[in-house]
Amino acid sequence: MRCLHFIFVVWLVLPVGDVASAASLRDCLGLFKRSGTPQAREYYSDLVQNVHVQMRVRNEAAKLQVLAAGSDAKSVKVVTLNAGLLNAKVLGFVDISVPRYEQRANLYPTKLKEFVTREEPDFFFLQEVWHPRDIDAIRLAIAPFGYEIMSSTKSHDGWFPLGLHTIIRKTNGHNVVENETNVSRLTTLKEKIAGIHRGSLSTTVHQADGTRLLLVNSHLTFAEGNTAHRLDQLSDISASTDRKRNTFDYLILGADTNSSDVFPASENTPKSKWYVDKEVYLSIDENFNSLNIIDTYRANHQNESGYTQDPEQNALTRESPTTRTEPQQRLDYILAGTSKPEGAIYAQSSDIVFRDTMDGDVNYSDHFGVMSQLAFLPTTHHVD
């Protein structure tokens, strides 16, 4: 009985509390054990730093191979953004919406049209667009410029429970051959009640020269205290990618991982926030190591924070009921790797985008986005 009482208390205290499962309970116990100590902070910082070094080494090695190919090398521009077009309540009264939904939903089609015509990305991963009306308006705005939107599956009532959409620039010779939604086994109780699912959207694209790209779009469970869910969801993505291993040459993954590789900058941050989900970032390298995975932003910015959730710079982050108490974190990533021994892909550049406002003081989302320029060897090219 005492254990049951403990579990109930933990469920009330933590932001999201599906701790009835063994995985969540294990995670909660681990959180209490590790958080709030300088030793834990130093331990995880060292582990993450080692992964950063390994990824930069991979990036530099791939860069040398691609540069050696000269004019045969290929390049794509990739963007990821959690749009924050979420308007939902749990049990009808616990608001988990991102503020100013209607205002931003009306502005998004025009603003994304301006962005794609200016930047001309090849691939654009959008997360957290749930209502078909919103994605249809965006589709209508950007279609005249050669863009097609591949979406995760709809529910019986027409909504997108995963909220995932991948925008592809068809005029650049990107031919979609498959689009598949993978729903994760684990979703938190609050997300289930709100009708939100977790998983990934996998889109296979063939280029004119035969190079095969697997585009994976994902959004992991939110809130501190659900590390185990995120780890399992990431494992699901890795497993679905492994099943497709013989069908692609390069993996490009855009995701809101709800997990950071950097600790909050301020030592005044509450100690319960010091331990910010480093296992998930570390498991990215573990799950995708065989693909020589690289973190495209970190490959270009060794010492910069790269915050994409930033309450100091983003008014929506401060206003949102789910992020107003959160520290600065880097939650959004573009990752790239290859399934071929002779393959090579590297990040030429990577930057934080959508930091400006849409109209007046209205931010695009409670997240900033990431944009990376990637270069790779076509599969027909072999370096002696």
C-alpha positions in Angstrom: 0.0 0.0 0.0 2.8 2.4 0.8 4.3 1.8 -2.7 1.0 2.6 -4.3 0.7 5.8 -2.3 4.2 6.7 -3.5 3.3 6.1 -7.1 0.1 8.2 -6.7 2.1 11.1 -5.2 4.7 11.0 -8.0 1.9 11.1 -10.6 0.6 14.3 -9.0 3.9 16.0 -8.7 5.5 15.3 -12.1 4.3 17.4 -15.1 3.2 14.3 -17.0 2.5 11.2 -15.0 1.9 7.9 -16.7 4.0 6.2 -14.1 1.7 3.2 -13.8 3.9 1.5 -16.3 7.1 -0.1 -15.1 9.1 2.0 -17.6 7.8 5.3 -16.3 8.3 4.2 -12.7 11.9 3.2 -13.4 12.4 6.6 -15.1 10.9 8.6 -12.2 13.0 6.7 -9.6 16.1 7.4 -11.7 15.2 11.1 -12.0 15.0 11.5 -8.3 18.3 9.6 -7.8 20.3 11.5 -10.4 18.9 15.0 -10.5 20.1 18.0 -8.5 23.7 16.9 -8.0 26.8 18.5 -9.5 28.2 15.0 -9.9 25.3 14.0 -12.1 25.6 17.2 -14.2 29.4 16.6 -14.7 28.9 12.9 -15.4 26.3 13.4 -18.2 28.2 16.4 -19.6 31.3 14.3 -20.1 29.3 11.5 -21.8 27.6 14.0 -24.2 30.8 15.7 -24.9 32.3 12.4 -26.0 29.4 11.9 -28.4 29.9 15.4 -29.8 33.5 14.6 -30.5 32.7 11.3 -32.2 30.0 13.0 -34.4 32.4 15.8 -35.4 35.0 13.2 -36.4 32.5 11.4 -38.6 31.4 14.7 -40.1 35.0 15.7 -41.0 35.7 12.3 -42.4 32.6 12.4 -44.6 33.5 15.9 -45.7 36.9 14.8 -47.0 35.2 12.1 -49.1 32.5 14.3 -50.5 35.0 17.1 -51.3 37.1 14.6 -53.2 34.2 13.9 -55.4 34.2 17.4 -56.7 31.3 18.3 -59.0 29.8 14.8 -58.5 28.8 15.7 -55.0 25.1 16.4 -54.3 23.5 18.8 -51.8 20.1 19.3 -50.1 18.8 21.9 -47.7 16.7 20.6 -44.8 14.5 22.3 -42.2 12.8 21.1 -39.1 10.2 23.0 -37.0 7.7 22.2 -34.3 5.0 24.5 -35.5 3.1 24.5 -32.2 -0.3 24.5 -33.9 -1.8 22.6 -31.0 -5.2 23.4 -29.5 -6.1 20.7 -27.0 -7.2 20.1 -23.5 -6.9 17.0 -21.3 -10.2 15.8 -19.9 -11.7 19.0 -21.3 -10.0 21.4 -18.8 -6.2 20.9 -18.5 -5.0 23.2 -21.3 -1.9 22.0 -23.2 -2.4 24.3 -26.1 0.3 26.6 -27.5 -0.9 30.2 -27.0 -2.3 32.3 -29.8 -3.2 29.3 -31.9 -5.9 31.0 -34.1 -3.8 34.0 -34.9 -0.7 31.9 -35.8 -2.7 29.3 -37.8 -4.0 32.1 -40.0 -0.5 33.5 -40.5 1.3 30.2 -41.2 0.4 29.7 -44.8 1.6 33.1 -45.9 4.7 33.0 -43.7 5.8 29.5 -44.8 5.2 30.5 -48.4 7.6 33.4 -47.9 10.1 31.1 -46.2 10.2 28.4 -48.9 10.4 30.9 -51.8 13.3 32.7 -50.1 15.3 29.7 -48.7 14.1 27.0 -51.2 14.6 24.0 -48.9 14.5 20.5 -50.4 12.9 18.9 -47.3 10.9 20.5 -44.5 9.9 18.5 -41.4 6.9 19.9 -39.6 5.7 18.7 -36.3 2.6 19.5 -34.2 0.1 20.4 -36.9 -3.0 18.5 -35.8 -5.9 20.0 -37.7 -6.5 19.1 -41.4 -7.6 22.7 -42.0 -4.2 24.0 -41.0 -2.1 21.7 -43.1 -4.5 22.1 -46.1 -4.1 25.9 -46.0 -0.3 25.5 -45.9 -0.4 23.0 -48.8 -2.5 25.4 -50.9 0.0 28.2 -50.2 3.2 26.4 -51.2 2.0 24.0 -53.9 2.5 26.6 -56.7 6.2 26.6 -55.9 6.7 22.9 -56.5 6.1 21.6 -52.9 4.2 18.5 -51.9 3.2 17.5 -48.4 3.4 14.0 -47.1 1.4 13.5 -43.9 1.0 10.9 -41.1 -2.2 9.0 -41.1 -5.5 10.6 -40.0 -7.7 9.4 -37.2 -11.4 8.4 -37.7 -12.5 12.0 -37.0 -10.1 13.5 -39.6 -7.4 14.8 -37.3 -3.7 13.9 -37.4 -2.9 12.3 -34.0 0.8 12.3 -34.7 0.8 15.8 -36.2 3.7 15.0 -38.5 4.1 16.4 -42.1 7.1 16.3 -44.4 7.3 18.9 -47.2 9.2 17.9 -50.3 10.4 20.1 -53.2 9.3 17.9 -56.1 10.8 20.3 -58.7 14.3 19.4 -57.6 13.9 15.8 -58.9 12.8 14.2 -55.6 10.4 11.4 -56.4 8.4 10.0 -53.5 8.1 6.2 -53.6 6.7 5.4 -50.2 5.2 7.1 -47.2 4.6 5.2 -44.0 3.3 6.1 -40.5 4.8 4.2 -37.5 2.9 4.6 -34.2 5.0 4.0 -31.1 3.9 1.5 -28.5 4.3 4.0 -25.6 2.3 7.2 -25.2 1.7 8.9 -21.9 -1.7 8.8 -20.2 -2.2 12.5 -20.6 -1.4 12.3 -24.3 -3.8 9.4 -24.8 -6.6 11.3 -23.2 -5.8 14.3 -25.4 -5.8 12.1 -28.5 -2.1 12.6 -29.2 0.0 9.7 -30.5 3.8 9.4 -30.8 5.8 7.7 -33.5 7.4 8.7 -36.8 6.6 9.4 -40.5 9.0 7.7 -42.9 9.2 8.9 -46.5 11.4 7.2 -49.1 12.5 9.6 -51.9 14.5 8.6 -55.0 16.6 11.1 -56.9 17.1 11.2 -60.6 20.5 9.5 -60.4 19.1 6.7 -58.3 20.3 7.9 -54.9 17.7 6.8 -52.3 16.9 9.0 -49.3 14.9 8.0 -46.2 13.3 11.0 -44.6 12.2 10.4 -41.0 10.0 12.9 -39.1 9.3 12.5 -35.4 8.1 14.1 -32.2 8.8 12.4 -29.0 6.8 12.6 -25.8 7.0 15.9 -23.9 7.7 16.8 -20.3 10.4 16.0 -17.8 9.9 12.7 -16.1 9.1 10.7 -19.3 12.6 9.8 -20.3 11.7 6.1 -20.5 8.9 6.8 -23.0 11.3 8.8 -25.2 13.9 6.1 -25.1 11.4 3.5 -26.1 10.0 5.7 -28.9 13.5 6.4 -30.2 14.1 2.6 -30.1 11.0 2.1 -32.2 12.2 4.6 -34.8 15.6 2.9 -34.9 13.9 -0.5 -35.4 11.7 0.7 -38.2 14.7 2.3 -39.9 16.6 -1.0 -39.6 13.8 -2.8 -41.4 14.2 -0.4 -44.3 18.0 -0.6 -44.3 18.2 -2.2 -47.8 15.9 0.4 -49.3 17.9 3.6 -48.7 21.4 5.0 -49.0 21.0 8.0 -46.7 18.9 8.8 -43.6 17.9 12.3 -42.9 15.9 12.6 -39.6 14.2 15.8 -38.4 12.8 15.6 -34.9 11.6 17.4 -31.8 13.1 15.0 -29.3 11.9 16.9 -26.2 15.4 16.1 -24.9 18.5 18.4 -24.7 22.2 17.8 -25.1 23.1 20.9 -23.0 22.3 21.8 -19.4 20.5 25.1 -18.6 23.0 28.0 -18.7 22.0 29.4 -15.3 23.2 27.8 -12.1 20.1 29.3 -10.6 17.9 26.9 -12.5 16.0 24.7 -10.0 18.0 21.6 -9.3 15.2 19.4 -10.5 15.8 20.8 -14.0 19.6 20.0 -14.0 19.1 16.5 -15.2 17.5 17.2 -18.6 17.1 13.9 -20.4 20.7 13.3 -21.5 20.0 9.5 -22.0 17.9 10.3 -25.0 20.6 12.2 -26.8 23.2 9.6 -25.9 20.8 6.8 -27.2 20.6 8.6 -30.6 24.3 7.8 -31.1 23.7 4.3 -29.7 20.7 3.5 -31.9 22.1 4.9 -35.1 25.8 4.4 -34.6 25.9 1.9 -37.5 24.8 4.7 -39.8 27.6 6.9 -38.8 25.0 9.4 -37.6 25.8 13.1 -37.2 24.1 15.9 -35.3 24.2 18.5 -38.1 24.0 21.6 -35.8 26.6 20.4 -33.3 29.0 19.4 -36.2 29.1 23.1 -37.1 28.7 24.7 -33.6 30.9 23.1 -31.0 30.5 25.7 -28.3 27.2 27.4 -29.0 24.1 26.4 -27.0 21.7 26.2 -30.0 18.6 26.6 -27.8 15.4 25.9 -29.7 13.3 26.2 -26.5 14.2 29.5 -25.1 11.9 31.3 -22.7 14.3 34.3 -22.5 14.0 34.9 -26.3 10.6 33.5 -27.1 7.4 35.0 -25.7 5.3 32.0 -26.6 7.6 29.7 -24.6 7.0 32.0 -21.6 3.2 32.0 -22.2 2.7 28.3 -22.9 1.4 26.3 -20.0 3.6 23.3 -20.8 6.9 25.3 -21.2 6.6 28.4 -19.0 8.6 26.8 -16.2 11.1 25.0 -18.5 14.8 26.1 -18.8 16.5 26.9 -22.1 17.1 23.7 -24.0 18.1 22.4 -27.4 15.2 20.0 -28.3 15.1 20.1 -32.1 17.5 18.2 -34.3 18.5 17.4 -37.9 20.4 14.1 -38.0 22.0 12.5 -41.0 23.7 9.1 -41.7 24.4 6.5 -44.4 23.6 2.8 -44.7 26.3 2.2 -47.2 30.0 1.6 -46.5 30.9 3.7 -49.6 28.4 6.4 -48.6 29.4 9.8 -47.1 27.2 12.6 -45.9 28.2 15.7 -43.9 26.7 19.0 -42.7 28.1 22.0 -44.6 26.2 24.4 -42.4 23.5 24.5 -39.8 21.6 27.4 -38.1 18.7 28.2 -35.8 15.8 29.6 -37.8 12.3 31.0 -37.2 13.7 33.2 -34.4 11.9 36.3 -35.7 8.2 37.0 -35.2 5.4 36.3 -37.6 3.5 39.6 -37.0 4.3 42.1 -34.3 5.2 40.2 -31.2 3.8 36.8 -32.2 6.4 34.1 -32.5 6.0 31.2 -35.0 5.9 28.7 -32.2 7.2 28.0 -28.7 10.1 26.4 -30.5 12.7 27.8 -32.9 13.6 25.7 -35.9 16.8 24.3 -37.4 18.0 24.5 -41.0 21.0 22.5 -42.3 22.8 22.2 -45.7 23.9 18.6 -46.3 26.3 17.3 -49.0 26.7 13.7 -49.9 28.1 11.3 -52.5 25.6 9.9 -55.1 25.4 6.1 -54.9 26.9 5.9 -58.4 30.1 7.5 -57.3 32.9 5.5 -55.7 36.1 7.1 -54.3 39.2 5.0 -55.0 
